[in-house]
Amino acid sequence: MSGSDAEDSGYGAGEDIAWSALSSLLAGLILWLGIGWVLDSVFHTGRVFTSIGVFVGFGLGFYIVYVRYGRGPKTPPNDRSRN
């Protein structure tokens, strides 16, 4: 086969980025949800840490997506020494 899998399947780079962003959001949510559930089980606190884990996981997942894909292209700083 010639070309990449993305070319052969008809998917573009935009869909790859979308799936990667969705995976990062879900991974952060599931990881911190699990950590909160374990802490609730250890400390017998009902669903306090589970709730906190949901918000922390979503927040960190969103932050990771923003850092990876949300910023625009890097631009070099203005060179003021040439003025």
PALORO-854950 format. One record per atom (N, C-alpha, C, O): residue number from 0; residue in three letters; atom name; x, y, z. Coordinates in nm, 4 decimals, padded with zeros to 6 digits. Layout:
+-----+---------+-------+----------+----------+----------+
| num | residuo | atomo |       c1 |       c2 |       c3 |
+-----+---------+-------+----------+----------+----------+
| NUM |     ala |    CA |        X |        Y |        Z |
...
+-----+---------+-------+----------+----------+----------+
This chain:
+-----+---------+-------+----------+----------+----------+
| num | residuo | atomo |       c1 |       c2 |       c3 |
+-----+---------+-------+----------+----------+----------+
|   0 |     met |     N |  00.0820 | -00.1187 |  00.0000 |
|   0 |     met |    CA |  00.0000 |  00.0000 |  00.0000 |
|   0 |     met |     C |  00.0864 |  00.1251 |  00.0000 |
|   0 |     met |     O |  00.1903 |  00.1303 |  00.0658 |
|   1 |     ser |     N |  00.0443 |  00.2213 | -00.0713 |
|   1 |     ser |    CA |  00.1160 |  00.3472 | -00.0709 |
|   1 |     ser |     C |  00.0365 |  00.4506 |  00.0055 |
|   1 |     ser |     O | -00.0865 |  00.4465 |  00.0076 |
|   2 |     gly |     N |  00.1059 |  00.5424 |  00.0678 |
|   2 |     gly |    CA |  00.0376 |  00.6481 |  00.1435 |
|   2 |     gly |     C |  00.0110 |  00.6058 |  00.2861 |
|   2 |     gly |     O |  00.0367 |  00.4918 |  00.3248 |
|   3 |     ser |     N | -00.0399 |  00.6976 |  00.3623 |
|   3 |     ser |    CA | -00.0680 |  00.6692 |  00.5020 |
|   3 |     ser |     C | -00.2084 |  00.6132 |  00.5183 |
|   3 |     ser |     O | -00.2889 |  00.6154 |  00.4252 |
|   4 |     asp |     N | -00.2365 |  00.5633 |  00.6380 |
|   4 |     asp |    CA | -00.3691 |  00.5094 |  00.6666 |
|   4 |     asp |     C | -00.4759 |  00.6171 |  00.6572 |
|   4 |     asp |     O | -00.5888 |  00.5898 |  00.6163 |
|   5 |     ala |     N | -00.4404 |  00.7404 |  00.6953 |
|   5 |     ala |    CA | -00.5379 |  00.8495 |  00.6902 |
|   5 |     ala |     C | -00.5802 |  00.8784 |  00.5463 |
|   5 |     ala |     O | -00.6966 |  00.9089 |  00.5203 |
|   6 |     glu |     N | -00.4858 |  00.8688 |  00.4534 |
|   6 |     glu |    CA | -00.5196 |  00.8920 |  00.3136 |
|   6 |     glu |     C | -00.6042 |  00.7783 |  00.2584 |
|   6 |     glu |     O | -00.6971 |  00.8015 |  00.1810 |
|   7 |     asp |     N | -00.5721 |  00.6545 |  00.2980 |
|   7 |     asp |    CA | -00.6436 |  00.5382 |  00.2472 |
|   7 |     asp |     C | -00.7869 |  00.5315 |  00.2993 |
|   7 |     asp |     O | -00.8772 |  00.4904 |  00.2264 |
|   8 |     ser |     N | -00.8082 |  00.5709 |  00.4234 |
|   8 |     ser |    CA | -00.9407 |  00.5586 |  00.4831 |
|   8 |     ser |     C | -01.0297 |  00.6794 |  00.4559 |
|   8 |     ser |     O | -01.1500 |  00.6735 |  00.4817 |
|   9 |     gly |     N | -00.9746 |  00.7868 |  00.4052 |
|   9 |     gly |    CA | -01.0535 |  00.9052 |  00.3758 |
|   9 |     gly |     C | -01.0629 |  01.0019 |  00.4925 |
|   9 |     gly |     O | -01.1258 |  01.1070 |  00.4802 |
|  10 |     tyr |     N | -01.0018 |  00.9685 |  00.6050 |
|  10 |     tyr |    CA | -01.0041 |  01.0581 |  00.7197 |
|  10 |     tyr |     C | -00.8969 |  01.1642 |  00.7030 |
|  10 |     tyr |     O | -00.7901 |  01.1382 |  00.6474 |
|  11 |     gly |     N | -00.9259 |  01.2821 |  00.7508 |
|  11 |     gly |    CA | -00.8295 |  01.3898 |  00.7417 |
|  11 |     gly |     C | -00.7591 |  01.4107 |  00.8740 |
|  11 |     gly |     O | -00.7898 |  01.3450 |  00.9735 |
|  12 |     ala |     N | -00.6649 |  01.5025 |  00.8740 |
|  12 |     ala |    CA | -00.5905 |  01.5334 |  00.9952 |
|  12 |     ala |     C | -00.6806 |  01.5956 |  01.1007 |
|  12 |     ala |     O | -00.6557 |  01.5804 |  01.2203 |
|  13 |     gly |     N | -00.7850 |  01.6655 |  01.0579 |
|  13 |     gly |    CA | -00.8772 |  01.7265 |  01.1530 |
|  13 |     gly |     C | -00.9506 |  01.6239 |  01.2371 |
|  13 |     gly |     O | -00.9735 |  01.6455 |  01.3561 |
|  14 |     glu |     N | -00.9872 |  01.5130 |  01.1763 |
|  14 |     glu |    CA | -01.0541 |  01.4074 |  01.2527 |
|  14 |     glu |     C | -00.9581 |  01.3404 |  01.3483 |
|  14 |     glu |     O | -00.9979 |  01.3002 |  01.4577 |
|  15 |     asp |     N | -00.8330 |  01.3276 |  01.3097 |
|  15 |     asp |    CA | -00.7332 |  01.2706 |  01.3995 |
|  15 |     asp |     C | -00.7168 |  01.3575 |  01.5238 |
|  15 |     asp |     O | -00.7073 |  01.3067 |  01.6355 |
|  16 |     ile |     N | -00.7136 |  01.4875 |  01.5033 |
|  16 |     ile |    CA | -00.7006 |  01.5798 |  01.6157 |
|  16 |     ile |     C | -00.8249 |  01.5741 |  01.7038 |
|  16 |     ile |     O | -00.8144 |  01.5774 |  01.8264 |
|  17 |     ala |     N | -00.9420 |  01.5656 |  01.6422 |
|  17 |     ala |    CA | -01.0664 |  01.5588 |  01.7194 |
|  17 |     ala |     C | -01.0710 |  01.4328 |  01.8046 |
|  17 |     ala |     O | -01.1082 |  01.4393 |  01.9218 |
|  18 |     trp |     N | -01.0341 |  01.3185 |  01.7481 |
|  18 |     trp |    CA | -01.0338 |  01.1946 |  01.8257 |
|  18 |     trp |     C | -00.9304 |  01.1993 |  01.9366 |
|  18 |     trp |     O | -00.9547 |  01.1486 |  02.0461 |
|  19 |     ser |     N | -00.8163 |  01.2590 |  01.9099 |
|  19 |     ser |    CA | -00.7132 |  01.2717 |  02.0125 |
|  19 |     ser |     C | -00.7590 |  01.3629 |  02.1258 |
|  19 |     ser |     O | -00.7343 |  01.3337 |  02.2428 |
|  20 |     ala |     N | -00.8248 |  01.4717 |  02.0923 |
|  20 |     ala |    CA | -00.8753 |  01.5638 |  02.1943 |
|  20 |     ala |     C | -00.9835 |  01.4961 |  02.2784 |
|  20 |     ala |     O | -00.9837 |  01.5084 |  02.4009 |
|  21 |     leu |     N | -01.0748 |  01.4252 |  02.2134 |
|  21 |     leu |    CA | -01.1791 |  01.3541 |  02.2864 |
|  21 |     leu |     C | -01.1200 |  01.2479 |  02.3780 |
|  21 |     leu |     O | -01.1651 |  01.2310 |  02.4913 |
|  22 |     ser |     N | -01.0199 |  01.1769 |  02.3295 |
|  22 |     ser |    CA | -00.9545 |  01.0751 |  02.4107 |
|  22 |     ser |     C | -00.8865 |  01.1359 |  02.5325 |
|  22 |     ser |     O | -00.8912 |  01.0788 |  02.6414 |
|  23 |     ser |     N | -00.8237 |  01.2509 |  02.5146 |
|  23 |     ser |    CA | -00.7587 |  01.3176 |  02.6282 |
|  23 |     ser |     C | -00.8610 |  01.3611 |  02.7323 |
|  23 |     ser |     O | -00.8382 |  01.3449 |  02.8522 |
|  24 |     leu |     N | -00.9737 |  01.4162 |  02.6873 |
|  24 |     leu |    CA | -01.0790 |  01.4560 |  02.7813 |
|  24 |     leu |     C | -01.1328 |  01.3364 |  02.8593 |
|  24 |     leu |     O | -01.1466 |  01.3418 |  02.9815 |
|  25 |     leu |     N | -01.1628 |  01.2290 |  02.7877 |
|  25 |     leu |    CA | -01.2185 |  01.1113 |  02.8535 |
|  25 |     leu |     C | -01.1176 |  01.0433 |  02.9453 |
|  25 |     leu |     O | -01.1539 |  00.9968 |  03.0533 |
|  26 |     ala |     N | -00.9921 |  01.0371 |  02.9036 |
|  26 |     ala |    CA | -00.8893 |  00.9746 |  02.9862 |
|  26 |     ala |     C | -00.8710 |  01.0497 |  03.1174 |
|  26 |     ala |     O | -00.8619 |  00.9882 |  03.2237 |
|  27 |     gly |     N | -00.8656 |  01.1823 |  03.1103 |
|  27 |     gly |    CA | -00.8530 |  01.2607 |  03.2329 |
|  27 |     gly |     C | -00.9726 |  01.2429 |  03.3238 |
|  27 |     gly |     O | -00.9578 |  01.2299 |  03.4453 |
|  28 |     leu |     N | -01.0912 |  01.2423 |  03.2652 |
|  28 |     leu |    CA | -01.2134 |  01.2250 |  03.3433 |
|  28 |     leu |     C | -01.2172 |  01.0887 |  03.4103 |
|  28 |     leu |     O | -01.2461 |  01.0794 |  03.5296 |
|  29 |     ile |     N | -01.1887 |  00.9837 |  03.3361 |
|  29 |     ile |    CA | -01.1949 |  00.8482 |  03.3914 |
|  29 |     ile |     C | -01.0861 |  00.8255 |  03.4959 |
|  29 |     ile |     O | -01.1112 |  00.7630 |  03.5989 |
|  30 |     leu |     N | -00.9655 |  00.8757 |  03.4701 |
|  30 |     leu |    CA | -00.8560 |  00.8592 |  03.5657 |
|  30 |     leu |     C | -00.8896 |  00.9238 |  03.6996 |
|  30 |     leu |     O | -00.8788 |  00.8594 |  03.8039 |
|  31 |     trp |     N | -00.9300 |  01.0499 |  03.6974 |
|  31 |     trp |    CA | -00.9562 |  01.1205 |  03.8227 |
|  31 |     trp |     C | -01.0866 |  01.0764 |  03.8879 |
|  31 |     trp |     O | -01.1000 |  01.0851 |  04.0099 |
|  32 |     leu |     N | -01.1817 |  01.0298 |  03.8102 |
|  32 |     leu |    CA | -01.3018 |  00.9696 |  03.8665 |
|  32 |     leu |     C | -01.2635 |  00.8451 |  03.9457 |
|  32 |     leu |     O | -01.3132 |  00.8236 |  04.0563 |
|  33 |     gly |     N | -01.1751 |  00.7630 |  03.8888 |
|  33 |     gly |    CA | -01.1283 |  00.6427 |  03.9581 |
|  33 |     gly |     C | -01.0509 |  00.6748 |  04.0841 |
|  33 |     gly |     O | -01.0679 |  00.6087 |  04.1865 |
|  34 |     ile |     N | -00.9655 |  00.7762 |  04.0771 |
|  34 |     ile |    CA | -00.8901 |  00.8161 |  04.1959 |
|  34 |     ile |     C | -00.9853 |  00.8642 |  04.3048 |
|  34 |     ile |     O | -00.9677 |  00.8298 |  04.4217 |
|  35 |     gly |     N | -01.0849 |  00.9425 |  04.2683 |
|  35 |     gly |    CA | -01.1840 |  00.9881 |  04.3664 |
|  35 |     gly |     C | -01.2637 |  00.8732 |  04.4265 |
|  35 |     gly |     O | -01.2925 |  00.8732 |  04.5462 |
|  36 |     trp |     N | -01.2995 |  00.7752 |  04.3440 |
|  36 |     trp |    CA | -01.3744 |  00.6596 |  04.3926 |
|  36 |     trp |     C | -01.2915 |  00.5788 |  04.4920 |
|  36 |     trp |     O | -01.3436 |  00.5337 |  04.5940 |
|  37 |     val |     N | -01.1623 |  00.5601 |  04.4627 |
|  37 |     val |    CA | -01.0745 |  00.4873 |  04.5551 |
|  37 |     val |     C | -01.0612 |  00.5633 |  04.6861 |
|  37 |     val |     O | -01.0670 |  00.5029 |  04.7932 |
|  38 |     leu |     N | -01.0433 |  00.6954 |  04.6792 |
|  38 |     leu |    CA | -01.0323 |  00.7745 |  04.8025 |
|  38 |     leu |     C | -01.1616 |  00.7681 |  04.8839 |
|  38 |     leu |     O | -01.1572 |  00.7612 |  05.0068 |
|  39 |     asp |     N | -01.2761 |  00.7705 |  04.8162 |
|  39 |     asp |    CA | -01.4025 |  00.7565 |  04.8880 |
|  39 |     asp |     C | -01.4142 |  00.6205 |  04.9547 |
|  39 |     asp |     O | -01.4679 |  00.6100 |  05.0649 |
|  40 |     ser |     N | -01.3649 |  00.5172 |  04.8898 |
|  40 |     ser |    CA | -01.3697 |  00.3831 |  04.9479 |
|  40 |     ser |     C | -01.2782 |  00.3721 |  05.0690 |
|  40 |     ser |     O | -01.3132 |  00.3072 |  05.1675 |
|  41 |     val |     N | -01.1619 |  00.4345 |  05.0624 |
|  41 |     val |    CA | -01.0662 |  00.4269 |  05.1725 |
|  41 |     val |     C | -01.1139 |  00.5081 |  05.2923 |
|  41 |     val |     O | -01.1059 |  00.4611 |  05.4059 |
|  42 |     phe |     N | -01.1630 |  00.6285 |  05.2685 |
|  42 |     phe |    CA | -01.1994 |  00.7179 |  05.3780 |
|  42 |     phe |     C | -01.3482 |  00.7134 |  05.4145 |
|  42 |     phe |     O | -01.3901 |  00.7841 |  05.5061 |
|  43 |     his |     N | -01.4285 |  00.6326 |  05.3454 |
|  43 |     his |    CA | -01.5724 |  00.6183 |  05.3721 |
|  43 |     his |     C | -01.6424 |  00.7548 |  05.3764 |
|  43 |     his |     O | -01.7092 |  00.7888 |  05.4741 |
|  44 |     thr |     N | -01.6259 |  00.8312 |  05.2696 |
|  44 |     thr |    CA | -01.6804 |  00.9664 |  05.2660 |
|  44 |     thr |     C | -01.7972 |  00.9813 |  05.1695 |
|  44 |     thr |     O | -01.8280 |  01.0930 |  05.1280 |
|  45 |     gly |     N | -01.8612 |  00.8748 |  05.1336 |
|  45 |     gly |    CA | -01.9726 |  00.8852 |  05.0399 |
|  45 |     gly |     C | -01.9202 |  00.9096 |  04.9002 |
|  45 |     gly |     O | -01.8409 |  00.8306 |  04.8489 |
|  46 |     arg |     N | -01.9633 |  01.0173 |  04.8383 |
|  46 |     arg |    CA | -01.9194 |  01.0489 |  04.7017 |
|  46 |     arg |     C | -01.8513 |  01.1846 |  04.6921 |
|  46 |     arg |     O | -01.8562 |  01.2498 |  04.5878 |
|  47 |     val |     N | -01.7887 |  01.2266 |  04.7993 |
|  47 |     val |    CA | -01.7235 |  01.3578 |  04.8019 |
|  47 |     val |     C | -01.6045 |  01.3601 |  04.7058 |
|  47 |     val |     O | -01.5975 |  01.4464 |  04.6183 |
|  48 |     phe |     N | -01.5113 |  01.2665 |  04.7213 |
|  48 |     phe |    CA | -01.3924 |  01.2656 |  04.6367 |
|  48 |     phe |     C | -01.4242 |  01.2256 |  04.4934 |
|  48 |     phe |     O | -01.3551 |  01.2675 |  04.4005 |
|  49 |     thr |     N | -01.5280 |  01.1450 |  04.4747 |
|  49 |     thr |    CA | -01.5688 |  01.1098 |  04.3393 |
|  49 |     thr |     C | -01.6161 |  01.2344 |  04.2648 |
|  49 |     thr |     O | -01.5813 |  01.2548 |  04.1486 |
|  50 |     ser |     N | -01.6942 |  01.3160 |  04.3311 |
|  50 |     ser |    CA | -01.7411 |  01.4408 |  04.2690 |
|  50 |     ser |     C | -01.6253 |  01.5346 |  04.2387 |
|  50 |     ser |     O | -01.6202 |  01.5951 |  04.1316 |
|  51 |     ile |     N | -01.5333 |  01.5467 |  04.3321 |
|  51 |     ile |    CA | -01.4166 |  01.6312 |  04.3101 |
|  51 |     ile |     C | -01.3337 |  01.5759 |  04.1951 |
|  51 |     ile |     O | -01.2821 |  01.6519 |  04.1133 |
|  52 |     gly |     N | -01.3209 |  01.4435 |  04.1887 |
|  52 |     gly |    CA | -01.2446 |  01.3801 |  04.0814 |
|  52 |     gly |     C | -01.3021 |  01.4070 |  03.9442 |
|  52 |     gly |     O | -01.2275 |  01.4227 |  03.8476 |
|  53 |     val |     N | -01.4344 |  01.4126 |  03.9342 |
|  53 |     val |    CA | -01.4983 |  01.4427 |  03.8059 |
|  53 |     val |     C | -01.4591 |  01.5816 |  03.7593 |
|  53 |     val |     O | -01.4207 |  01.6001 |  03.6438 |
|  54 |     phe |     N | -01.4684 |  01.6793 |  03.8481 |
|  54 |     phe |    CA | -01.4366 |  01.8165 |  03.8095 |
|  54 |     phe |     C | -01.2879 |  01.8353 |  03.7819 |
|  54 |     phe |     O | -01.2502 |  01.9038 |  03.6869 |
|  55 |     val |     N | -01.2042 |  01.7751 |  03.8642 |
|  55 |     val |    CA | -01.0591 |  01.7860 |  03.8425 |
|  55 |     val |     C | -01.0205 |  01.7170 |  03.7121 |
|  55 |     val |     O | -00.9418 |  01.7709 |  03.6344 |
|  56 |     gly |     N | -01.0752 |  01.5986 |  03.6879 |
|  56 |     gly |    CA | -01.0441 |  01.5251 |  03.5658 |
|  56 |     gly |     C | -01.0866 |  01.5986 |  03.4409 |
|  56 |     gly |     O | -01.0114 |  01.6046 |  03.3437 |
|  57 |     phe |     N | -01.2065 |  01.6547 |  03.4422 |
|  57 |     phe |    CA | -01.2514 |  01.7299 |  03.3254 |
|  57 |     phe |     C | -01.1689 |  01.8560 |  03.3066 |
|  57 |     phe |     O | -01.1327 |  01.8915 |  03.1944 |
|  58 |     gly |     N | -01.1394 |  01.9234 |  03.4171 |
|  58 |     gly |    CA | -01.0593 |  02.0461 |  03.4079 |
|  58 |     gly |     C | -00.9197 |  02.0196 |  03.3542 |
|  58 |     gly |     O | -00.8721 |  02.0922 |  03.2669 |
|  59 |     leu |     N | -00.8537 |  01.9166 |  03.4053 |
|  59 |     leu |    CA | -00.7193 |  01.8855 |  03.3577 |
|  59 |     leu |     C | -00.7213 |  01.8325 |  03.2148 |
|  59 |     leu |     O | -00.6317 |  01.8627 |  03.1360 |
|  60 |     gly |     N | -00.8231 |  01.7537 |  03.1813 |
|  60 |     gly |    CA | -00.8362 |  01.7057 |  03.0437 |
|  60 |     gly |     C | -00.8545 |  01.8208 |  02.9465 |
|  60 |     gly |     O | -00.7939 |  01.8231 |  02.8394 |
|  61 |     phe |     N | -00.9388 |  01.9167 |  02.9847 |
|  61 |     phe |    CA | -00.9596 |  02.0345 |  02.9007 |
|  61 |     phe |     C | -00.8312 |  02.1153 |  02.8876 |
|  61 |     phe |     O | -00.7999 |  02.1654 |  02.7797 |
|  62 |     tyr |     N | -00.7566 |  02.1281 |  02.9975 |
|  62 |     tyr |    CA | -00.6309 |  02.2022 |  02.9949 |
|  62 |     tyr |     C | -00.5307 |  02.1349 |  02.9008 |
|  62 |     tyr |     O | -00.4625 |  02.2029 |  02.8240 |
|  63 |     ile |     N | -00.5217 |  02.0025 |  02.9063 |
|  63 |     ile |    CA | -00.4296 |  01.9302 |  02.8188 |
|  63 |     ile |     C | -00.4671 |  01.9503 |  02.6724 |
|  63 |     ile |     O | -00.3798 |  01.9698 |  02.5878 |
|  64 |     val |     N | -00.5954 |  01.9458 |  02.6426 |
|  64 |     val |    CA | -00.6404 |  01.9679 |  02.5051 |
|  64 |     val |     C | -00.6068 |  02.1098 |  02.4619 |
|  64 |     val |     O | -00.5642 |  02.1310 |  02.3484 |
|  65 |     tyr |     N | -00.6251 |  02.2060 |  02.5492 |
|  65 |     tyr |    CA | -00.5934 |  02.3452 |  02.5157 |
|  65 |     tyr |     C | -00.4441 |  02.3619 |  02.4895 |
|  65 |     tyr |     O | -00.4051 |  02.4281 |  02.3933 |
|  66 |     val |     N | -00.3610 |  02.3027 |  02.5739 |
|  66 |     val |    CA | -00.2165 |  02.3170 |  02.5578 |
|  66 |     val |     C | -00.1703 |  02.2515 |  02.4279 |
|  66 |     val |     O | -00.0850 |  02.3062 |  02.3580 |
|  67 |     arg |     N | -00.2257 |  02.1355 |  02.3954 |
|  67 |     arg |    CA | -00.1828 |  02.0648 |  02.2744 |
|  67 |     arg |     C | -00.2365 |  02.1281 |  02.1467 |
|  67 |     arg |     O | -00.1620 |  02.1453 |  02.0502 |
|  68 |     tyr |     N | -00.3654 |  02.1632 |  02.1450 |
|  68 |     tyr |    CA | -00.4307 |  02.1998 |  02.0197 |
|  68 |     tyr |     C | -00.4929 |  02.3388 |  02.0176 |
|  68 |     tyr |     O | -00.5217 |  02.3903 |  01.9095 |
|  69 |     gly |     N | -00.5144 |  02.4006 |  02.1319 |
|  69 |     gly |    CA | -00.5880 |  02.5256 |  02.1368 |
|  69 |     gly |     C | -00.5075 |  02.6491 |  02.1081 |
|  69 |     gly |     O | -00.5625 |  02.7515 |  02.0676 |
|  70 |     arg |     N | -00.3801 |  02.6412 |  02.1283 |
|  70 |     arg |    CA | -00.2953 |  02.7573 |  02.1032 |
|  70 |     arg |     C | -00.2684 |  02.7701 |  01.9551 |
|  70 |     arg |     O | -00.2631 |  02.6706 |  01.8827 |
|  71 |     gly |     N | -00.2518 |  02.8912 |  01.9111 |
|  71 |     gly |    CA | -00.2183 |  02.9143 |  01.7711 |
|  71 |     gly |     C | -00.0725 |  02.8806 |  01.7453 |
|  71 |     gly |     O | -00.0015 |  02.8370 |  01.8358 |
|  72 |     pro |     N | -00.0286 |  02.9003 |  01.6243 |
|  72 |     pro |    CA |  00.1120 |  02.8732 |  01.5936 |
|  72 |     pro |     C |  00.2033 |  02.9676 |  01.6710 |
|  72 |     pro |     O |  00.1703 |  03.0838 |  01.6949 |
|  73 |     lys |     N |  00.3162 |  02.9154 |  01.7084 |
|  73 |     lys |    CA |  00.4116 |  02.9969 |  01.7832 |
|  73 |     lys |     C |  00.4717 |  03.1015 |  01.6910 |
|  73 |     lys |     O |  00.5146 |  03.0710 |  01.5797 |
|  74 |     thr |     N |  00.4741 |  03.2242 |  01.7384 |
|  74 |     thr |    CA |  00.5342 |  03.3322 |  01.6610 |
|  74 |     thr |     C |  00.6584 |  03.3801 |  01.7342 |
|  74 |     thr |     O |  00.6589 |  03.3890 |  01.8570 |
|  75 |     pro |     N |  00.7626 |  03.4105 |  01.6603 |
|  75 |     pro |    CA |  00.8843 |  03.4583 |  01.7267 |
|  75 |     pro |     C |  00.8610 |  03.5967 |  01.7873 |
|  75 |     pro |     O |  00.7818 |  03.6749 |  01.7347 |
|  76 |     pro |     N |  00.9284 |  03.6266 |  01.8956 |
|  76 |     pro |    CA |  00.9142 |  03.7614 |  01.9550 |
|  76 |     pro |     C |  00.9710 |  03.8666 |  01.8610 |
|  76 |     pro |     O |  01.0559 |  03.8376 |  01.7767 |
|  77 |     asn |     N |  00.9227 |  03.9888 |  01.8772 |
|  77 |     asn |    CA |  00.9709 |  04.0988 |  01.7941 |
|  77 |     asn |     C |  01.1184 |  04.1237 |  01.8230 |
|  77 |     asn |     O |  01.1610 |  04.1266 |  01.9385 |
|  78 |     asp |     N |  01.1939 |  04.1413 |  01.7182 |
|  78 |     asp |    CA |  01.3366 |  04.1697 |  01.7341 |
|  78 |     asp |     C |  01.3550 |  04.3213 |  01.7366 |
|  78 |     asp |     O |  01.3532 |  04.3860 |  01.6319 |
|  79 |     arg |     N |  01.3726 |  04.3772 |  01.8541 |
|  79 |     arg |    CA |  01.3820 |  04.5223 |  01.8696 |
|  79 |     arg |     C |  01.5243 |  04.5732 |  01.8469 |
|  79 |     arg |     O |  01.5454 |  04.6942 |  01.8379 |
|  80 |     ser |     N |  01.6204 |  04.4846 |  01.8378 |
|  80 |     ser |    CA |  01.7588 |  04.5298 |  01.8228 |
|  80 |     ser |     C |  01.7863 |  04.5866 |  01.6843 |
|  80 |     ser |     O |  01.8876 |  04.6539 |  01.6650 |
|  81 |     arg |     N |  01.6990 |  04.5614 |  01.5876 |
|  81 |     arg |    CA |  01.7217 |  04.6094 |  01.4506 |
|  81 |     arg |     C |  01.6646 |  04.7480 |  01.4273 |
|  81 |     arg |     O |  01.6826 |  04.8025 |  01.3184 |
|  82 |     asn |     N |  01.5972 |  04.8070 |  01.5234 |
|  82 |     asn |    CA |  01.5365 |  04.9395 |  01.5031 |
|  82 |     asn |     C |  01.6383 |  05.0468 |  01.4976 |
|  82 |     asn |     O |  01.6038 |  05.1639 |  01.4812 |
+-----+---------+-------+----------+----------+----------+
